[in-house]
Amino acid sequence: MTRTCLITGGAGFIGCEVSKLIEDDFSSIIIMDSMHPQIHKSPEKPAALSLKANLYVSDITDPSAWDELLSKWKPDVVLHLAAETGTGQSLTESTRHASVNVVGTTQMLDAFVRNEIMPQKIVLASSRAVYGEGNWMNQDDSIYYPGQRTNEQLAREEWDFVESSFLPMRSASTLSMPTSIYGATKLTQENILTCWCNSFDVNYSILRFQNVYGPGQSLINSYTGIVSLFVRMAKQNESIPLYEDGLMIRDFVYISDVASAIREAMINPDANKKILDVGSGYGATIKEIAELIAIRYGAPQPFVCKKYRNGDVRHAQADISDTLATLNWTPEVTLNEGMNNLCDWIDLQLG
Ligand SMILES: NC(=O)c1ccc[n+]([C@@H]2O[C@H](COP(=O)([O-])OP(=O)(O)OC[C@H]3O[C@@H](n4cnc5c(N)ncnc54)[C@H](O)[C@@H]3O)[C@@H](O)[C@H]2O)c1
């Protein structure tokens, strides 16, 4: 077996987990990661990364870094994870998000052409952020797209869309209408990759992740990872503030379940040319998550602070039926089990 897997952004949360899971599938695992200081305390190879992985500390937007890497390695499979991921931050630092997520992707694809290296397969980590508020159902069962909540609506504390109910997101039937710059860049990444792969007959799979959580998630990045933020507050005996009314739904999917979905997408031809939703399929309210954490640490009850963030969506939950039917995969870790594992891990890290 002489197969090479290249993982961009592979030193991050998801990349480290995947690198260990695919150790026996590839003879070489190459990581291209800038070791972004917002995520990594140091540019050293993270302990969580597979021992087999070769780390190249370089930026995906830099064409010369690509040429250097591709002069040494010919990747058979590429997992494209490198991204700027701060949803809120992307509104005020849109150029940085666009240059890494959009131009970083085009630099990668141009480098493959320039170096005459065509991978057999590219798997892209996309996001539920591409859906924005997604699709909702009126009382007469008709489906509509409410679009982005206005500032006036939010200032009036009208969190939900009136007289309608949210429907889980499914790539085959839910239109993509992002409400954040981050979501817009992820959708652009999808579109660029699809055109390029179809033109060059390269297989691809696009996976739209819901909220990924678990041991290994960055504890220093204050722009992502609501669960680790809640844990830190509860550990300091603070009451967790709940934005809006705390009843926003999120689909928390455990890191090992995400890694196994990625591995399946890499090796299973049924995933070729598909866009698949990766979540637990279960929707939990933010209040439910905060209460679980507060109880664990004996912290005071969470409280509704009614703050809100532009670009945040009201509800997000995946319809994973197509993913279950396509991949030899099913999410295995329950929310309780996963939260306990994450809290145990954070306790170890923070003492
Ligand atoms: N974690 C989630 O909940 C979630 C949800 C939906 C989608 N995603 C997507 O999954 C992918 C991986 O997410 P993650 O949670 O592992 O994030 P992460 O921040 O832990 O990892 C991203 C990695 O990319 C690297 N990186 C950033 N900019 C780079 C650049 N210019 N060049 C090279 N490397 C760069 C960072 O150093 C980091 O190691 C991202 O594309 C993200 O959009 C994640």
The ligand as a MOL file (V3000), in Angstrom:
LIG
                    3D

  0  0  0     0  0            999 V3000
M  V30 BEGIN CTAB
M  V30 COUNTS 44 48 0 0 0
M  V30 BEGIN ATOM
M  V30 1 N -15.7700 22.1360 14.5200 0
M  V30 2 C -16.9850 22.3530 14.0370 0
M  V30 3 O -17.9790 22.4160 14.7890 0
M  V30 4 C -17.2060 22.5030 12.5510 0
M  V30 5 C -18.5320 22.6190 12.0970 0
M  V30 6 C -18.7330 22.7820 10.7250 0
M  V30 7 C -17.6660 22.7930 9.8470 0
M  V30 8 N -16.4000 22.6930 10.3220 0 CHG=1
M  V30 9 C -15.2910 22.7580 9.3420 0
M  V30 10 O -14.3630 21.7330 9.6130 0
M  V30 11 C -13.0390 22.1790 9.3090 0
M  V30 12 C -12.1050 21.8980 10.4610 0
M  V30 13 O -12.6400 22.4710 11.6360 0
M  V30 14 P -11.9790 22.2570 13.0670 0
M  V30 15 O -13.0770 22.2610 14.0470 0
M  V30 16 O -11.0110 21.1250 13.0460 0 CHG=-1
M  V30 17 O -11.2320 23.6470 13.2040 0
M  V30 18 P -9.8280 23.9880 13.8790 0
M  V30 19 O -9.7860 25.4720 13.9870 0
M  V30 20 O -9.5790 23.1860 15.1000 0
M  V30 21 O -8.7900 23.5060 12.7580 0
M  V30 22 C -8.5550 24.2420 11.6000 0
M  V30 23 C -7.0740 24.1360 11.3180 0
M  V30 24 O -6.8090 24.9030 10.1450 0
M  V30 25 C -5.5870 25.5910 10.3420 0
M  V30 26 N -5.5640 26.7610 9.4820 0
M  V30 27 C -6.2790 27.9120 9.5990 0
M  V30 28 N -5.9610 28.7610 8.6060 0
M  V30 29 C -5.0270 28.1230 7.8410 0
M  V30 30 C -4.2890 28.4880 6.6820 0
M  V30 31 N -4.4410 29.6870 6.1180 0
M  V30 32 N -3.4240 27.5940 6.1600 0
M  V30 33 C -3.2520 26.3770 6.7390 0
M  V30 34 N -3.8940 25.9910 7.8450 0
M  V30 35 C -4.7800 26.8540 8.3880 0
M  V30 36 C -5.5580 25.9480 11.8130 0
M  V30 37 O -4.2400 26.1730 12.2930 0
M  V30 38 C -6.1950 24.7110 12.4320 0
M  V30 39 O -5.2250 23.7620 12.8280 0
M  V30 40 C -13.1590 23.6450 8.9240 0
M  V30 41 O -13.1370 23.7300 7.5110 0
M  V30 42 C -14.5180 24.0620 9.4300 0
M  V30 43 O -15.0790 25.0640 8.6120 0
M  V30 44 C -16.1390 22.5350 11.6580 0
M  V30 END ATOM
M  V30 BEGIN BOND
M  V30 1 1 1 2
M  V30 2 2 2 3
M  V30 3 1 2 4
M  V30 4 1 4 5
M  V30 5 2 4 44
M  V30 6 2 5 6
M  V30 7 1 6 7
M  V30 8 2 7 8
M  V30 9 1 8 9
M  V30 10 1 8 44
M  V30 11 1 9 10
M  V30 12 1 9 42
M  V30 13 1 10 11
M  V30 14 1 11 12
M  V30 15 1 11 40
M  V30 16 1 12 13
M  V30 17 1 13 14
M  V30 18 2 14 15
M  V30 19 1 14 16
M  V30 20 1 14 17
M  V30 21 1 17 18
M  V30 22 2 18 19
M  V30 23 1 18 20
M  V30 24 1 18 21
M  V30 25 1 21 22
M  V30 26 1 22 23
M  V30 27 1 23 24
M  V30 28 1 23 38
M  V30 29 1 24 25
M  V30 30 1 25 26
M  V30 31 1 25 36
M  V30 32 1 26 27
M  V30 33 1 26 35
M  V30 34 2 27 28
M  V30 35 1 28 29
M  V30 36 1 29 30
M  V30 37 2 29 35
M  V30 38 1 30 31
M  V30 39 2 30 32
M  V30 40 1 32 33
M  V30 41 2 33 34
M  V30 42 1 34 35
M  V30 43 1 36 37
M  V30 44 1 36 38
M  V30 45 1 38 39
M  V30 46 1 40 41
M  V30 47 1 40 42
M  V30 48 1 42 43
M  V30 END BOND
M  V30 END CTAB
M  END
